[in-house]
Amino acid sequence: MSETPKLQALTVVEFATSLLVAAGTPPAHAHTVATALVDADIEGLASHGTMLLPMYLDRIAAGSVVPSAEGRVVSDTGTQIVIDAGNGLGQIVAEQAVDLVVERAGTHGLAAVAVRNAFHFGAAGRFAKSIAAQGCVGIVMANTRPLLSAPGGAERVVGNNPIAIAVPSAGDPIVLDLALSAGAMGKIRLAESQGQDIPSGWATTGDGVPTVNAAEAIKGILLPAAGPKGFGLAAMIDLLAGGLSSGAIGDAVQPLYGDLSKPYGCANLFLAIDIAGFRPVDAFAKDASQFADKVRSSRRAPGTTDIRMPGERAARAHRDSCGTVAIAATTMAALRKSADQLNVTFPASLTV
């Protein structure tokens, strides 16, 4: 199999920005979303990258995403804030929530922002990391439409709900970012688009029969990571994000790739804990770094060449990217189609 060619990341960001602007997104917002998507591709999270952009654009065209919308605070006790996202672009409202939760944590020691009527915001770790970079513990979670069955069940009842936790260190923040299925739906869609099978243990058919066929998995049921443990955590995220925001819970969240005219309507929760209220941030970061170093230098099992902390692979990928990004040919073809629909010139430098 030939290696996916490397493209100039800045060119891809500019192109993605131009597509969003042509669809009615304010330029600054468009650049924010485009940068987040391309960063995900750089970090090896293609399922949260530019492959999503054609769907974003289709939803804008269908009216279920409002490209100019910004979140509106509908409840505020000082430390507990609820934002109605108004079906705006997820990355835009998420950045609003990050700014607000960090500000309030600095004043009160800790704070939480719940968001309802939200849209897909990409990788949760991006926003937890942003909170951690400002001297706080960052916790970010979201619910999605049901994709997982309960243990022993054969029906989708809870979303593949992501949670991210980030803390400062002397270097890059330490970032845990995971969804609760054995394999993310975005990765399954990417495999399906490339005609590849998925690993065993990721999904079943709609009848609960194990499958490695990506198309069957998309129509079927995802299996939770760690069985009942993963399912239980996914269920609690649904209740926290949807319940605290007075937003959607369970099947009230719409399919991301379903009826594009219906708002996705997910819910998010952002929490920040101001470390300075407990101890100096630098001291915490030093201890975190020393702990991470001990983990990395721990004895390796046979055949293991590298031991990493959570989030380290993505951070390393970004540092080593040299301003380039690898994007699948199927994704570039979809972006070219979007460009044709929006009368946006496809950059010659992206033709491979």
ZIJO-V906432 format. One record per backbone hydrogen bond with DSSP energy under -1.0 kcal/mol. NH is the residue of the N-H (numbers start at 1). CO is the residue of the C=O. Records with the same first field share a line. If there is no record, write none. Layout:
NH = CO, CO
This chain:
7 = 325
9 = 323
12 = 8
13 = 9
14 = 10
15 = 11
16 = 12
17 = 13
18 = 14
19 = 15
20 = 16
21 = 17
22 = 18
23 = 19
24 = 21
25 = 20
30 = 26
31 = 27
32 = 28
33 = 29
34 = 30
35 = 31
36 = 32
37 = 33
38 = 34
39 = 35
40 = 36
41 = 37
42 = 38
43 = 39
44 = 41
45 = 40
48 = 45
49 = 46
52 = 49
53 = 50
56 = 52
57 = 53
58 = 54
59 = 55
60 = 56
61 = 57
62 = 58
64 = 59
65 = 59
66 = 87
69 = 66
72 = 84
74 = 82
75 = 82
77 = 80
81 = 112
82 = 75
83 = 114
84 = 72
85 = 116
87 = 117
88 = 85
93 = 89
94 = 90
95 = 91
96 = 92
97 = 93
98 = 94
99 = 95
100 = 96
101 = 97
102 = 98
103 = 99
104 = 100
105 = 101
106 = 102
107 = 103
108 = 104
109 = 105
111 = 272
112 = 79
113 = 270
114 = 81
115 = 268
116 = 83
118 = 266
126 = 123
128 = 124
129 = 125
130 = 126
131 = 127
132 = 128
133 = 129
134 = 131
135 = 132
136 = 131
137 = 273
138 = 166
139 = 271
140 = 164
141 = 269
142 = 162
143 = 267
147 = 158
148 = 158
153 = 150
157 = 148
158 = 148
161 = 159
163 = 178
164 = 140
165 = 176
166 = 138
167 = 174
174 = 167
175 = 310
176 = 165
178 = 163
182 = 223
188 = 184
189 = 185
190 = 186
191 = 187
192 = 188
193 = 189
194 = 190
195 = 192
196 = 191
198 = 212
202 = 199
204 = 221
205 = 209
208 = 205
211 = 203
217 = 213
218 = 214
219 = 215
220 = 216
221 = 204
222 = 147
223 = 202
225 = 180
227 = 224
229 = 226
231 = 227
232 = 228
233 = 229
234 = 230
235 = 231
236 = 232
237 = 233
238 = 234
239 = 235
240 = 236
241 = 237
242 = 238
243 = 239
244 = 240
245 = 241
247 = 242
252 = 249
253 = 250
254 = 264
258 = 255
262 = 259
266 = 118
268 = 115
269 = 141
270 = 113
271 = 139
272 = 111
273 = 137
274 = 109
275 = 135
277 = 274
278 = 275
279 = 275
284 = 280
285 = 281
286 = 282
287 = 283
288 = 284
289 = 285
290 = 286
291 = 287
292 = 288
293 = 289
294 = 290
295 = 291
296 = 292
297 = 293
298 = 295
304 = 301
312 = 309
315 = 311
316 = 312
317 = 313
318 = 314
319 = 315
320 = 316
324 = 321
325 = 7
332 = 328
333 = 329
334 = 330
335 = 331
336 = 332
337 = 333
338 = 334
339 = 335
340 = 336
341 = 337
342 = 338
344 = 339
350 = 347
351 = 348
